[in-house]
Amino acid sequence: MLEILNYLGKFHPVIIHLPIGALYLTFCLALLEKIFKSKYVIPIRFGLLFSFVFALFSCFLGYFLSIGGDYSEAILDKHMWLGISTALFIGILLWLHKKSNYEKYFIPLFVFTIVLLSITGHFGGSITHGNDYLKIPEFNKDYKVVKLDSVALYSQVIQPILDNKCVKCHNQNKSKGGLILDSQNAIIKGGESGVILNAFNSATSHLYNYPNLPIEDEMHMPPKGNTQLTNLEIQLIKLWIESGSDFENVTIMNNLSIENQNSLTSFFPPIQKNVSPPSLNHLKKLIELGFRLERNSNENNFLEAKFVGSKLESKHLSALIKIKAQLIKLDLSNSNLDDKLFFRLSKLENLKYLKVDNTSIIDISLKHLPKLLETLIINGNNISNKGLIFLEGNKSLKNIYAWNTKINENLINKENTATIYLGVKDFSKGVPLSEPITVSEQTMFSDSLKIEFYNPLGNPTIRYTLNGEDPDSLSVIYTKPFLISSSLNLKAIAFKKGWLDSKISSVDFVKVEGILENYILKTSPDNRYKNPKKLFDGVVGDINFREGDWNGFIRSQDYVIGVNERNSGDLIVEIDLKDKLYSAIGIHALESIGAYIMFPESVELYDISQKKEKLIYSKNF
């Protein structure tokens, strides 16, 4: 029975995020209600009920998870009782919200509950990731330079491997299988399954043979889905065990085999020049501007940065330049980086790695690369062979990744000493291209309509026809957007050497006498399908009624004839034709029996120009 409860408890980290997200959203609704003097009674009450139910559910699952006894009792108790208290206060909020005079205490109590939730989450994070998971990186003022004539195997090799790959699940707060790997005594002690370390005998030492098992084996460690030890790291653990599992003394390199000497040399990164730690104020400023910062290694003061903000500006580059001595890795992918901003990157004197996928840089931008750059990633950019000219003779640049660019492999100049990767060879064999899709969803128009295709993966050639015939390799090539001014059937297909042809896409475009713009919707759509602006937008809804293209109407339970006609469930719309003459008005409707969506019973058209309803057309279905 305990095994079943412990298994159910493993879903606690999954379920717990539901009440957290729902409660924060409900808190925002409560603030908006207060600020804009609006009423969001039903959404707020539902959000509180949802949060309360799943908070209780999470408490039970959390308790089931704790039965395993693999966690620090001190932090676990705090997390558990704070979690129970949070669930209780959510319940109080729900009870209070049902009272007619709830406004006086509701917001202050809600703020207290949010603070309580945040503290609870902090202790949960400490259990999962360790006590210092939110700590700003600390920096050493001096380097610990490795002397390759001797090495302390445990402190310089084994301990860093365990810290990076194993201690996450085997520490004082979280000890899976009763095993702790963050100290000498704990490693020697072992876990619930016994001793894991037998000096001079790696074959009987679980510290070595468990990571060496096939990843599919249930005893393999770390478990599948976690960062795995490399072959080099596993062999170094074996070397340490076979050498006697010494935790303190230094091993003389000359006493080892050439193979083991090479393995140790490969483990240590090349010694980099010494740099001072960055200013703490500069780090805080970068975080405020939307950069995620990580320390490159515990053995140096170098930094890695990734932009996760919304808009990149000059001030962001200025902040980066202030840590130019420490910054060696930078990721500005999927941002608005352009040539005007890119030239400032040349001032990053120690930058080794630059990733700028899917930005707005152009060929001339590559003229301003940092001098010591070794790896450049420019996938998905408007870069051609002209841009590579600026890189000729750059001896520091070793690798360029340029998938989905305009670079032609056959035209690359041999003066480029860097290895240029334009995609994995043979990746496309047997893979069909995506069928061409038009950018605009509008298929009905009154004057003309611009036709533009999305650029599919692989940059294929798109060929199309406008007469309803299937396109082939001799059909017109799509090079740029074009206009159509009459009804037609557009068919398109994508071709590329080495890929399978795409399916043929087909779209019917219909020219109509006009797209109605001046109308008033007199009845209210159901909240689930409330898209008044989509009523006459030239887009024909498809069978996926959840896409947001449809308006749905249903009679509400409180409907009373002549009192609240907006809730009648009928679609009633007044159209101002403004003296325009139309031969017909088209209406599209959907029926989906399984989703309880029914076709309208009838359609009626009235003339109200004389301020009197005159029936001019009706049809029953």
C-alpha positions in Angstrom: 0.0 0.0 0.0 2.8 2.4 0.9 4.4 1.8 -2.5 1.1 2.8 -4.2 0.8 6.0 -2.1 4.5 6.9 -2.8 3.9 6.4 -6.5 0.8 8.7 -6.4 3.0 11.2 -4.5 5.3 11.5 -7.5 2.5 13.5 -9.2 2.8 16.2 -6.6 5.3 18.4 -8.6 2.9 18.2 -11.6 -0.4 18.9 -9.8 1.0 21.7 -7.5 1.5 24.1 -10.4 -2.3 24.1 -11.2 -3.4 25.9 -8.0 -0.4 28.2 -8.1 -1.1 29.4 -11.6 -4.9 29.6 -10.9 -4.4 31.6 -7.7 -2.1 34.2 -9.2 -4.5 34.6 -12.1 -7.4 35.0 -9.7 -5.5 37.5 -7.7 -4.9 39.6 -10.9 -8.7 39.5 -11.6 -9.4 40.6 -8.0 -7.0 43.6 -8.5 -8.6 44.5 -11.8 -12.0 44.3 -10.3 -10.9 46.8 -7.6 -9.1 49.1 -10.0 -11.7 49.3 -12.8 -14.8 49.0 -10.6 -16.0 46.0 -12.6 -17.6 42.8 -11.4 -15.7 39.5 -12.0 -17.7 37.5 -9.4 -18.0 34.2 -11.3 -14.4 34.1 -12.7 -12.9 35.0 -9.3 -15.1 32.4 -7.4 -14.3 29.7 -9.9 -10.6 30.5 -9.7 -10.7 30.3 -5.9 -12.7 27.0 -6.0 -10.3 25.5 -8.6 -7.3 26.6 -6.5 -8.8 25.3 -3.3 -9.6 21.9 -4.7 -6.3 21.3 -6.3 -4.4 22.8 -3.3 -6.0 20.1 -1.1 -5.3 17.5 -3.7 -1.6 18.7 -3.8 -1.4 18.5 0.0 -2.4 14.9 0.0 0.0 14.0 -2.9 2.8 15.9 -1.1 2.2 13.9 2.0 2.2 10.6 0.0 5.5 11.7 -1.5 7.1 12.4 1.9 6.3 8.9 3.1 9.4 7.8 1.2 11.5 9.5 3.9 14.1 10.8 1.4 13.9 14.5 2.5 15.2 16.7 5.2 12.6 16.7 8.0 13.3 20.3 9.0 12.6 21.8 5.5 9.9 19.2 4.7 7.9 20.1 7.9 8.0 23.8 7.1 7.0 23.2 3.5 4.2 20.8 4.5 2.6 23.0 7.1 2.9 26.1 5.1 1.3 24.3 2.2 -1.6 23.2 4.4 -2.0 26.7 5.7 -2.0 28.1 2.2 -4.8 25.7 1.2 -6.7 26.7 4.3 -6.5 30.4 3.6 -7.6 29.8 0.0 -10.7 28.1 1.4 -11.3 31.1 3.7 -11.0 33.4 0.7 -13.6 31.3 -1.1 -15.9 31.4 1.9 -15.4 35.1 2.4 -16.1 35.9 -1.3 -19.6 34.4 -1.0 -20.5 37.0 1.7 -22.2 40.2 0.5 -19.7 42.4 2.4 -16.5 40.6 1.4 -14.8 43.7 -0.1 -13.4 45.1 3.2 -11.1 42.2 4.1 -10.8 40.3 0.8 -7.8 42.0 -0.9 -5.6 42.2 2.3 -6.3 38.5 3.0 -5.6 37.6 -0.6 -2.2 39.5 -0.4 -1.4 37.5 2.7 -2.3 34.3 1.0 -0.1 35.1 -2.0 2.9 35.9 0.3 2.2 32.6 2.1 2.1 30.7 -1.2 5.4 32.3 -2.3 7.1 31.3 0.9 5.7 27.7 0.6 7.0 27.6 -3.0 10.5 28.8 -1.8 10.8 25.8 0.6 9.5 23.5 -2.1 12.3 24.8 -4.4 14.8 24.3 -1.6 13.8 20.6 -1.3 14.1 20.1 -5.0 17.0 22.2 -6.0 18.9 22.9 -2.8 19.0 25.8 -0.4 21.0 28.1 -2.6 19.0 27.7 -5.8 18.1 31.5 -6.0 21.6 32.6 -5.0 23.3 35.2 -7.3 26.6 33.6 -8.6 29.5 34.3 -6.4 32.9 34.9 -7.9 36.4 34.1 -6.8 39.0 36.8 -7.1 41.8 34.2 -7.7 41.9 31.3 -10.1 42.7 27.8 -8.8 45.1 26.8 -11.6 45.4 23.0 -12.1 48.9 21.7 -12.1 49.0 18.7 -14.4 52.1 17.2 -12.8 49.7 16.1 -9.9 46.0 16.2 -9.2 43.8 15.7 -6.2 41.4 13.1 -7.8 38.5 13.5 -5.4 38.4 17.3 -4.8 39.3 18.3 -8.3 37.7 15.6 -10.4 35.2 13.3 -8.6 33.5 15.9 -6.4 32.7 18.3 -9.3 31.3 15.3 -11.3 29.0 14.3 -8.4 28.0 17.9 -7.6 27.0 18.5 -11.2 25.2 15.2 -12.0 24.2 13.4 -8.7 23.9 15.7 -5.7 20.7 17.2 -7.0 18.9 14.0 -5.8 21.3 12.9 -3.2 21.8 15.7 -0.7 20.9 16.6 2.9 17.4 17.8 1.9 16.6 15.1 -0.7 18.3 11.7 -0.3 16.8 9.2 -2.8 17.3 5.7 -1.6 18.8 7.1 1.7 22.0 8.0 -0.3 23.8 11.3 0.2 26.8 12.2 -2.1 27.9 15.6 -0.9 30.5 14.6 1.7 33.2 11.9 2.3 31.4 10.3 5.3 28.1 10.1 3.4 29.7 8.5 0.4 31.5 5.9 2.5 28.3 5.2 4.5 26.2 4.4 1.3 22.5 4.2 1.2 19.5 1.8 1.8 20.9 -0.7 -0.6 24.3 -0.8 1.2 27.8 0.3 0.5 28.4 2.0 -2.9 32.2 2.3 -2.8 34.8 -0.6 -2.5 38.3 0.7 -2.8 40.5 -0.8 -5.5 37.4 -2.7 -6.9 35.2 -0.8 -9.4 33.3 -3.9 -10.5 31.6 -4.2 -7.1 31.2 -0.4 -6.5 27.8 0.9 -7.4 29.2 4.4 -7.7 30.8 3.1 -10.9 28.7 0.2 -12.2 25.2 1.8 -11.9 26.1 4.8 -14.2 27.8 2.2 -16.5 24.6 0.2 -17.0 22.5 0.6 -20.2 20.2 3.6 -19.7 17.1 1.3 -20.2 18.1 -0.7 -17.1 16.0 0.3 -14.0 19.2 0.4 -11.9 20.9 2.9 -14.2 21.9 6.1 -12.6 21.1 9.0 -13.1 17.6 8.0 -14.1 16.5 8.4 -17.7 15.5 12.0 -18.4 18.3 13.5 -16.2 21.6 14.8 -17.4 23.8 11.7 -17.8 27.5 11.2 -17.0 29.8 11.2 -20.0 32.0 8.2 -20.8 35.0 10.3 -19.7 33.4 11.0 -16.3 32.5 7.3 -15.8 36.1 6.3 -16.6 37.5 8.9 -14.2 35.3 7.5 -11.4 36.7 4.0 -12.2 40.2 5.4 -12.1 39.6 7.0 -8.7 38.2 3.7 -7.3 40.9 1.5 -8.8 43.5 4.0 -7.3 42.1 3.4 -3.8 39.3 5.9 -3.5 41.6 8.4 -1.8 39.7 11.5 -0.6 42.7 13.6 0.5 46.0 12.8 -1.1 47.4 14.0 -4.4 48.0 11.6 -7.3 51.3 12.0 -9.3 50.5 12.1 -13.0 53.7 10.3 -14.0 52.5 7.3 -11.9 49.5 6.9 -14.2 49.3 5.3 -17.6 49.4 7.5 -20.7 45.7 6.7 -21.3 44.7 7.9 -17.8 46.9 11.0 -18.0 45.2 11.9 -21.3 41.7 11.4 -19.7 42.6 13.7 -16.8 44.0 16.3 -19.1 40.8 16.2 -21.2 38.7 16.7 -18.1 40.2 20.0 -17.2 39.4 22.9 -19.5 42.2 25.0 -21.0 43.5 27.5 -18.5 42.0 30.9 -19.3 43.4 34.2 -18.5 42.6 35.6 -15.1 39.8 38.2 -14.9 38.4 40.0 -11.9 34.8 39.3 -10.7 32.1 41.5 -12.3 30.4 44.3 -10.3 27.4 43.1 -8.4 25.5 46.3 -9.5 26.2 45.4 -13.1 24.8 41.9 -12.7 21.6 43.3 -11.0 21.2 45.8 -13.8 21.4 43.0 -16.5 18.9 40.9 -14.7 16.5 43.9 -14.5 16.9 44.4 -18.3 15.8 40.9 -19.0 19.1 38.9 -19.2 19.5 35.4 -17.6 23.0 35.1 -16.2 25.0 31.9 -15.4 28.5 31.4 -14.2 30.7 29.6 -16.8 32.4 27.5 -14.2 33.1 27.4 -10.4 36.8 27.7 -11.4 36.6 31.1 -13.1 34.8 34.4 -13.1 33.5 34.2 -16.7 29.8 34.7 -17.4 27.2 33.4 -19.9 24.2 35.6 -20.7 20.9 35.0 -22.6 18.4 37.7 -23.4 14.9 36.7 -22.4 13.3 40.2 -22.5 10.8 41.5 -25.0 12.7 44.2 -26.9 16.4 44.7 -27.3 17.6 48.3 -27.2 20.9 50.2 -27.1 20.8 50.3 -23.3 21.0 46.4 -23.2 24.2 46.4 -25.2 25.6 49.2 -23.0 25.0 47.0 -20.0 26.7 44.0 -21.6 29.7 46.1 -22.5 30.2 46.9 -18.8 31.0 43.2 -18.2 32.9 42.7 -21.5 35.9 41.3 -19.6 33.9 38.5 -18.0 31.4 37.7 -20.8 32.4 34.7 -22.9 29.0 33.4 -24.1 26.0 35.3 -25.3 22.6 34.3 -26.7 20.4 37.0 -28.4 18.3 34.6 -30.4 14.7 35.4 -31.4 15.1 39.1 -30.6 14.9 42.3 -32.7 18.7 42.5 -33.0 19.7 44.3 -36.2 22.8 45.8 -37.8 22.5 49.0 -35.9 22.7 47.1 -32.6 25.0 44.3 -33.8 28.1 46.5 -34.4 28.4 47.2 -30.6 29.1 43.5 -30.0 32.6 44.0 -31.4 33.5 45.6 -28.0 32.9 42.3 -26.2 36.7 41.5 -26.1 36.5 38.0 -24.5 33.4 36.7 -26.2 33.9 33.1 -27.5 30.4 32.0 -28.3 27.6 34.1 -30.0 24.1 32.8 -30.8 21.8 35.1 -32.8 19.2 32.7 -34.4 16.2 34.3 -36.1 17.1 38.0 -35.8 17.2 40.8 -38.3 21.0 40.9 -38.9 22.3 41.1 -42.5 25.5 40.3 -44.3 27.4 43.4 -43.3 26.6 42.7 -39.6 29.2 40.0 -39.7 31.9 42.7 -40.2 31.6 43.6 -36.5 32.2 40.2 -34.9 34.3 40.2 -31.6 37.9 39.4 -32.4 38.2 36.3 -30.2 34.9 34.7 -31.2 35.2 30.9 -31.8 31.6 29.8 -32.3 28.9 31.7 -34.3 25.3 30.5 -34.7 23.2 32.4 -37.2 20.5 30.0 -38.1 17.3 31.5 -39.7 18.9 34.8 -40.7 19.1 36.7 -44.0 22.8 35.9 -44.4 24.3 35.0 -47.8 27.8 34.2 -49.1 28.5 37.9 -49.2 28.5 38.0 -45.4 31.1 35.2 -45.3 33.5 37.5 -47.1 33.9 39.5 -43.9 35.0 36.3 -42.1 37.8 35.4 -44.4 41.1 35.2 -42.6 39.5 35.1 -39.2 41.7 32.5 -37.5 39.9 32.5 -34.1 36.6 31.5 -35.6 36.3 27.7 -35.6 32.6 26.9 -36.1 29.7 28.6 -37.9 26.2 27.2 -37.8 24.0 28.6 -40.6 21.0 26.4 -41.1 18.1 27.9 -43.1 20.1 30.9 -44.4 20.9 32.0 -48.0 24.5 30.6 -47.9 25.3 28.4 -50.9 27.6 25.6 -50.0 29.1 25.5 -53.5 30.1 29.1 -53.4 31.9 29.1 -50.0 35.4 30.5 -50.4 38.3 28.4 -49.2 39.7 31.4 -47.4 37.1 30.7 -44.7 39.0 28.6 -42.2 36.0 28.0 -39.9 33.9 24.9 -40.4 30.5 25.9 -41.7 27.4 23.8 -40.9 24.4 24.3 -43.2 22.3 21.5 -41.8 22.7 17.8 -41.1 23.5 15.8 -44.2 20.8 13.4 -45.4 18.4 14.9 -42.8 15.7 15.4 -45.5 15.8 11.9 -47.0 12.3 10.5 -47.0 10.9 13.6 -45.3 8.0 15.3 -47.0 7.9 19.1 -47.2 5.1 20.9 -45.5 2.3 22.0 -47.8 2.3 25.7 -48.7 0.0 27.8 -46.5 -1.2 31.3 -47.3 -0.6 34.0 -44.6 -4.1 35.5 -44.8 -7.0 33.5 -43.6 -9.4 35.7 -45.5 -10.9 33.9 -48.6 -13.7 36.3 -49.4 -13.0 39.8 -50.8 -14.8 42.6 -52.6 -12.0 44.4 -54.6 -8.6 42.5 -54.5 -6.7 40.4 -52.1 -3.0 39.9 -51.5 -1.8 36.3 -51.7 1.3 35.5 -49.7 2.8 32.1 -48.6 4.5 31.4 -45.3 8.1 30.4 -45.8 8.2 26.6 -45.0 11.0 24.7 -43.3 13.8 24.0 -45.7 13.3 27.1 -48.0 11.7 25.0 -50.8 10.5 26.3 -54.2 6.7 26.9 -54.2 4.8 26.5 -57.5 1.1 27.3 -57.9 -1.8 27.5 -60.3 -4.9 29.7 -60.3 -7.2 27.7 -62.6 -7.9 24.7 -60.3 -5.4 22.4 -62.0 -2.9 20.5 -59.9 0.6 22.3 -60.0 3.7 20.4 -61.1 7.4 21.2 -61.7 6.6 23.4 -64.6 4.0 25.6 -62.9 4.5 29.2 -62.0 7.2 29.8 -59.3 6.1 31.9 -56.3 8.7 34.6 -55.7 6.8 37.4 -54.0 3.2 38.3 -52.8 0.7 39.0 -55.6 -2.9 40.4 -55.9 -6.0 38.6 -57.2 -9.1 40.4 -58.3 -11.5 37.6 -59.2 -12.9 34.3 -57.8 -10.5 31.4 -58.3 -9.1 28.2 -56.9 -5.5 28.5 -55.7 -3.4 25.3 -55.6 0.2 25.1 -54.5 3.0 22.6 -54.0 6.5 22.7 -52.6 9.6 21.2 -54.2 13.2 20.8 -53.0 16.0 18.5 -54.2 16.5 15.6 -51.7 13.0 16.1 -50.1 9.7 14.5 -50.9 7.2 16.8 -52.6 4.6 18.4 -50.3 0.9 17.6 -50.5 -1.0 20.0 -52.8 -2.8 22.7 -50.8 -6.0 24.1 -52.2 -7.9 27.3 -51.3 -11.0 28.7 -52.9 -11.1 32.5 -53.0 -14.4 34.1 -53.7 -15.0 37.7 -54.9 -18.2 39.1 -53.4 -20.1 42.3 -53.9 -18.9 43.6 -50.6 -17.7 42.8 -47.0 -20.2 44.2 -44.5 -18.6 46.6 -42.1 -21.5 48.6 -40.6 -23.6 46.4 -38.4 -24.8 46.1 -34.9 -25.1 42.7 -33.1 -28.4 42.9 -31.1 -28.0 39.6 -29.3 -25.1 38.4 -27.2 -23.1 35.3 -28.2 -22.2 32.7 -25.7 -19.0 33.6 -23.8 -17.2 30.5 -25.2 -17.8 31.6 -28.8 -17.9 35.4 -28.6 -16.1 36.9 -31.5 -18.3 39.7 -32.9 -15.6 41.2 -35.1 -15.4 37.8 -36.9 -19.0 38.0 -38.0 -18.2 39.6 -41.3 -14.5 39.4 -41.8 -14.2 37.5 -45.1 -12.9 34.4 -43.3 -15.0 31.2 -43.6 -15.0 29.2 -40.4 -14.0 25.6 -40.6 -15.1 22.5 -38.6 -12.8 23.4 -35.7 -15.3 25.6 -33.8 -12.7 26.3 -31.1 -10.4 28.3 -33.5 -12.1 31.6 -32.7 -13.7 32.2 -36.1 -17.2 31.4 -35.0 -19.9 33.1 -33.0 -22.2 30.8 -31.0 -25.6 31.5 -29.6 -27.6 29.7 -26.9 -30.6 30.8 -24.8 -29.6 31.5 -21.2 -31.5 30.1 -18.3 -32.6 33.5 -17.1 -34.1 34.5 -20.5 -37.5 36.2 -20.3 -39.3 37.2 -23.5 -39.4 41.0 -23.9 -37.0 41.5 -20.9 -33.5 40.4 -21.8 -33.7 39.7 -25.5 -29.9 39.7 -25.8 -29.9 36.3 -24.2 -32.6 34.8 -26.4 -30.1 32.5 -28.2 -31.1 34.0 -31.6 -28.6 35.7 -33.9 -30.1 39.2 -34.6 -28.0 41.7 -36.5 -28.8 45.1 -37.9 -26.9 45.9 -41.1 -26.6 49.4 -42.5 -26.2 49.0 -46.3 -25.7 52.8 -46.8 -27.6 52.8 -50.1 -25.5 50.0 -51.5 -27.3 47.3 -53.5 -26.4 43.7 -52.9 -28.0 40.8 -54.7 -27.5 38.4 -51.7 -26.2 38.1 -48.2 -24.4 34.9 -47.4 -24.4 33.2 -44.0 -22.3 30.3 -42.9 -23.4 28.0 -40.1 -22.0 24.9 -38.5 -23.5 21.7 -37.1 -21.6 19.4 -34.8 -24.0 16.9 -33.1 -21.3 15.5 -30.8 -20.5 19.0 -29.5 -24.2 19.9 -29.2 -23.9 22.5 -32.0 -27.0 22.7 -34.1 -27.8 24.2 -37.4 -30.3 27.2 -37.2 -34.0 26.3 -37.5 -34.6 29.2 -39.8 -33.3 32.4 -41.4 -35.4 35.6 -41.8 -34.5 38.8 -43.5 -36.3 42.0 -42.7 -36.3 45.5 -44.2 -36.2 48.1 -41.4 -35.3 51.1 -43.5 -38.8 52.6 -42.9 -38.5 52.0 -39.1 -40.9 49.2 -39.5 -40.0 45.5 -39.8 -41.0 44.1 -43.2 -40.3 40.4 -43.8 -38.7 40.1 -47.3 -37.2 36.6 -47.1 -37.4 33.5 -44.8 -36.3 29.9 -45.0 -36.8 27.0 -42.6 -34.2 24.2 -42.3 
